[in-house]
Amino acid sequence: MSEFLDSGPFKAAALEAGFTTAGICAAEPAEGLEFYQKWLDDGNHAGMAYLPNSVELRSDPRKLLESAHSVIALTLNYRQPEPPLSDFLVAQYARGRDYHKVIRGKMNRLIARWRADFPEGEFRGCIDSAPIFEREYAHLAGLGWFGKNTCLIDSKRGSFFFIAIILTSLPIERDLPANGGCGTCRACIEACPTGAIQFGHGRWFINSGRCVSYLTIEHRGEIDPGLERGVGDWSFGCDVCQDICPFNQPGPRQPDRGQATSEPDFAAREYPGLLELARMQEAEWDSTFAGSAIRRAGFDGLMRNVELNLKNRSELS
């Protein structure tokens, strides 16, 4: 008799809860920690000071759940079926309800089910706000491989998905790591408007200080004039490196690539256009973006982005 629990029922329960894929790997120390430290030492985290502060916690899942034995990795597709509803250009993941709220609700219901079935087990749910290398464990659980744009890519479905992690003390059958690669393709590297996809220490990485997603969301203050044109029309986030990726293009042999999300909460909201946003006061902004991930940029950050979008547009007209 195996010492591990059958992974099938766990995966089936995850899919029933609304997740797109599920896989299992061991709760072991992070393999990518050495590279991550070099990435930090080189200053590629830009102004995200909270990242160096979480290195110790990221080093091992057992820092988050001492009894962790298995990592249950989950994905949730967020691909939008249609273009934006206005000239306010937002990354696809942020066009609906804040994904943290959606994923946390699904995870909490899933964990409640497993706690009832396995009262001896301990569980802890994590999303990208937790100090864990969620992409690494999703790779080890067989859910995707790292593309040159550093996104996790599922060969069958592409890369437009969120990753969630549930740590548990239960010993569950492990999956094999995902296999795949970009080959000689450089589409994302050449398409990146600011040259943020770079190579160093033996692998591709993102220089956050040049990334449009970082600049329009995490960065505070003015944007470097040399990068302003690269921001283009993006008001929050950027999808260029995913939009251009061949693995996100559906085809006869891979119909699931680029498939639209079926999650109702991710349905795109209709937001005002740039000119209306530029005149918006903070109180109105607060109500307009209630429950949206776009709030991460803050009022001042979003207004800065909108003004820059309008400037870029006028310079090109």
C-alpha positions, 0 to 999 in steps of 0.5 A: 500500500502506497504511503501517498494519498491518491492525487486523483480526488484532490485534482477532481475537487479542484476542477469542481471548485472552478480551477482550470488545472491542478498538480502536486509536488513536494513541499521542498526548499525552492530551487530558484532561490540562488538565482532570485538572490542574484536578481535582487542583488543586481537591482532588478526588483526596482522599487519593490523593497518588499521583495528582498525582505521576504527572501527567508520566507520564500526559501522553503514552503515550510516557513509558511506551513511548518508541517507542509508535505505537499504542494497543490498547485492550481491555475485559473484561466483569465483570458478575455474574449474581447478587446477592451471596452474603451480606450482605457487599456488594461492588462487582461487579468485586471479587467474584471473583479480583483482576482485575489478575491476570486481565487481566495474564495475558491481556495477557502471553499476547497480547503474547507472541503478537504478539512472535512474529509481529512480532519488530521490534515493542515492546509494553507492557501497562497496566492501571489501576495504570499512569499512563495515561488508559486511559478516554480512549484506550479512547474514542478507540479506539471502545470507549465514551463518557464518561457523567455518572458518568464511567464509559466506556459502550459503547452496546451493552454498558453499562459493567460492564467493565475497560479494559486498554491495550497500547502498541506501536511498530507502526503499526496502522489506527486506529478512530474515537472512540465516539459517544454521550451521556446526553442529559437523563438524571440517574439516576446523579446523583440516585441517588448516595448521597453526591452525589459526581457533580458538574459543573465546568470544563465536564464531569461529574466525581467528587469522590473525597472523597464517593465511596463507592468511595473512602471504602471502599477508598482512604480511611484512618482514620475516615469523615466522620460526615456521609457515614456514612449514605451508605455504607449497606451497601457494604463495598467499593466501590459500584455505584449509579451503574452499577446505575441506568444505562439502558445497563446494562439489557438489552432486546429491541433491546440484548440485550448490555446487562447480559450476565453475564461469561463469565470463570471467574475472575470467578465470585463467591466466597462470603464470610462475612456481616457479623457473622462478619467483624466478629469476624475476626482479621487472620490469618483475614482474610489467608487469606479474601481471598487473591487478591482485590481486596478486599485493597486496603482493608486489614484495618483499612479493611475492619473499619471498613467492616463496623462502619459497615455494621452501625451503619447497619443497626441505625439503620434497623431 
